[in-house]
Amino acid sequence: MNHTMKAPSLIALDIGGTHVKYGLVGMQGQVTQAGVIDTLGRDGIVSLLSRLDDVVHALRESRPVGVAVSTLGIVGLGTGRIRGAADAVAGYAGTDLAAHFEHRFGLPTTVENDVNCVALAEGWCGAAVGLDHYIALTLGTGIGGGIVINGRLYRGSSCAAGEWGNAVVEGEVWEKVASLRGLGLLGEQAFGRAPCSAHHVFEAGDAGDPVALAVLQRWYQRLATGITALMYAFDPQAVIIGGGICGRGERFLDELREAMSPFLRTDFSGDAKVALAATGNNAGMLGAAKHWAQLHGHLAAWTG
């Protein structure tokens, strides 16, 4: 039976280190029946798969055409197998998610890295609509990225392109000094007390605290150094920034642009070069659905 016309939707799973977001994604990017479960990574992969099966079983009543997965970790190209996941879920590395769901439910399944999914989501219905060359960067507890060249994801020779949180900037691992967690650690050192969150540093800086302002200046410089290096390397139309930092809004962009300006040639400057992500908490699910559509082109409406 052909379910495509009767149920043009996908089950989308966005597997993170703390939570799994799920829902049905329609052809216009609408998300319905959304929910969240805890990842409970310490309980291991068998427990996680069992709870994901419960989610998919419940959503299958809507007769979806497939399962689209966004996940932390490095995903083997075209395999659906997790190649590395920084131990976020015990036993996760080596798991073939696509094979699992296809065998269990008979639904065609695709699996993609979570930050690559953010990049795809932004190009489909976010801040990168209409762009062919852009970078999506997530800035939260760490730093990750997705690269789109000529309208397609660039994955690199081992599907690890965009793992630039591990790059070295000013002698330090970039995400350790330029992520929101890194900002909190800088705050702990400067204020001489722990714990100290990025929120606390921003709040103190907004109130004019000179120590916080000095910390923020250093943090923005490290962040700007890495982003401008990416811009020179890839010459994107835009760098789209998502993650926890989006809560700071345009003020963050203004401060970042000011920090970047000494490093950029005039032909690399301009407001259009840096923007906030627009797909929010649904980015992983939307990007997973877009990835599924790219690999199953018979649903032409998904890829428009």
N, C-alpha and C positions, 0 to 999 in steps of 0.2 A: 504494500500500500504506500502511496506517495503522501508523506506528511508535510511536504514542503509548503504547499499552498494553505494547508489547514493550520499549521503552527509555525509560522516564520519567526521562531525565537530559538535562542540557545541557552543552555544552562551555563552560567559563568561562575567560576570559582577563582578567588583571589587569595592565594595562600601566603600569609605573612608569618613572621616569627612569633607574633603574639596572637593574632586573630586570623580567621578565615572569613572573608566576606563572600556572599553568594547571592545569586538572583537569576532572573530571566532577562536576557537582553534582546530587544526587538530590533528590527532592521533600521529604524530611525534613531537608534541609540537610547531608547527608553528602557529603564530598568524597573522591573516589577518583582514582587514577591522577594524583596531583598531581606537579608538577615545576616547575622554574625554568629560564629561559634568560636570558642577558644582553640588555638592550635595545640596547646598542651604538648609542646615538643619533647619534654622529658619523658612523656609516656611512650614515645616511640612511634614508628611509622605504622605498625599494625593498628594501633589505637586510632591514629589519625585517619587512615584509610577507612576504617569501620564507620567513623563519624561522618566522613565525606560521603560514603555510600548511603547513609541515612538521608543526607541532604539531597543527593541526586535522585534517590528513590522517590522522595516526596515531590520534587519538582518535575519528575518525569510524567506525572499525571497531566501536565499541560502539553504533553506531546511535543517536546522540543526536537529539533533536527540534529542536535549534537551537543557536545560538552567542550567548553573552551576554558582552559586553565591558565592562569597567571600565577607564577610562583617565584619565591626567593630562590637564589642559587643559579648555577650555570646549567643550561639545558642543552643537551646534544641536538645538533641540527637535524630536524626531520625525524627524530627518534622518540621524543617525549620522555626520555630518560634523564634523570637528575645526575649531573656529573659532579657537582659539588655544592654544598649548602651551608658551609661554616658551622656545622653541627647544630643548626637551629632546631632540627628535628632528629632525634636519635634514629640512626639507620636510614636516613632519607637518601643519602648519596647512593646511586645505583638503582633507585626505584624507577620503574617505567610506568608513569602515571597514565599515559595514553593507552598502553596495553591493558592496564588494570580496568579502566572504565569501559573500554571497548568490549573486553571479555565479560565484564559484569553486567553491562546494560545494553550492549549491542549498538551503541551510539558512536559515530565517528568523533574522535577526540583529538584536540591539539593542545600542546603545552608550550608556553613561552616564558622567558625571564620576565620578572615583574617590571623592571624599569624599561625594558623594551616595550612592554605593554603600555606603559605611560606614554612613551613616544608615539606609538600607534594611535592611542586614544586621542592625543592632542592633535594629530594630523587628521583624524576622522571628524571630530566634533569639538575641538578645543582651540587653543591659541595658535596652533600651527596649520589650521585649515588653509589650503591653497598654496602651502609651501612645499618645495621639493627637497630642500637641503636644510636640515635643522638638527639641533641637539636637544634632547630632553635630559635635564639634570634634576635628581631628587636630592634634597637637602634636609636631612633630619638627624637621626642618631648616627647615620653614616652618610656617605656620598656615593651615588650611583648614577649611571647614565645610559642613554640609548642614542644611537646615531642613525639618522635617516639621510641617505644619499640617493639622489634621483628618485625620490619617492619610495625607496625600499630600505628596510633595515639593513645596516651593515653589522655583521656579527663577528668578523675576523676569522682567522684560520682555525681557531679552536672554540668558537662561539663565546669568547670572553671579552670581546670588544665592549668598551664602555665601563669596565671595572676600574675607573680612574680614581676612585677613592683610595686605591692602593698606590697611586703615583706618589713620587717624592717631590715636595715643594719646599724650598728653603731648608733642605736637609731633614724634613719631617714627612711622615706619611700624611698625605693631604687630608684625609677624613679625620685624622686624629687631632688636627689643629684647625680645620675649617668647617667641620660639621657643627650642628647644634650641640652635640655632646662635647665636642672640642671647645666650643665657646664656654660651656659650663666649667670645664676643667681649667681654662684660662682664668675664669672668674674665681675659682677656688684658690688658685695660686696668688692672684692679686689681692683678694680680700682676706686671705689667710684663714678661711673656714670652709668646711664641707658639710653637707653637699651644697652645691651652687648650680642652679640650672641656667640655661640660656635665657629663659623668661626673666629670671631675677636680674641678669646682667642688662637686658634690654630695658627693664623697668627702671633700674637705677640710672641707666644712661639717659632715659627720657626725663628723669627728674634732675638731670644736670650733675650727677655724681662724677667727679673728675677721675676717680679710679676706674669706674665703669666705662667712661668715655675713652680712656686710654686702652682698655681691654678691647673695646669694640673697634677702635681704629686699627689695632693690630690684627684682629680677626678678619675684618673686611679686607685688609691688605692681602692676607693669605688666601682668602677666598677669591679675590679679584685676580691675583697672580695666576691661579690655576685656571680660572675661566678664560682669561685672555689668552693663555697658552692654547686652550682648546679652540678658540676662535681663529687664531693664526694657523693652527694645524688643519682645520676643516673648512674654514671660510663659510660658516653657515649663514643662512638668511636670518636665523634667530636662534638664541639659546632660551629654551623654555624651562623655567625653574619651578619645580613642585616640591611636595613634602611639607613637613611641619612649618617651614619658614613662611609658607603662604599666608598664615594668619597675621603676619605683620604687614601684608599688603603693599601698596605703592611706596610707603615709606622705606621699606627694605630695598626696593628697586632704585629709588633715588640715592640712597646711601651707597648701594653697590656701584651704580654708575659713576658716582663721584670717586670711589676708590679705584675704579678701572681706568678712568680717564688718563692718568699719567702714563699708562702702559699701552694705550691704543693709538695707532696712527689715525689721522682724521678720516681716512676712507674706511676705517673699521668702527667709527663711532656713530652714535645715533640711537634714538629711543627704540627703533624697531628691532635692534639687535638683542635686547634682553626683555623677556616678558614673563609674567607669572602663568603657571598652568591653570587651565580653566575647567578641567574635568573632575577635580576634587576627589572625594572618596570613592567615586565609581571608576576612576581611571583604570585600575587593574582589570576590572570586569569588562569595561568597554574595549580596552586594548586586546584582551584575550579574544573577544568576539570578532574584532577586526582581523586578527591573525587567523582565526578559524576561517573567516570568509575569504581571505587571500589564498588559502590552501584548498578551498572548496568553491571554486569560481562559478559553479552552476547556480549559486544563489547570487545572481548579479546585483540585486538590490543592496546586498550587504557591502559591496565594494565601491559604491558610487562616491 
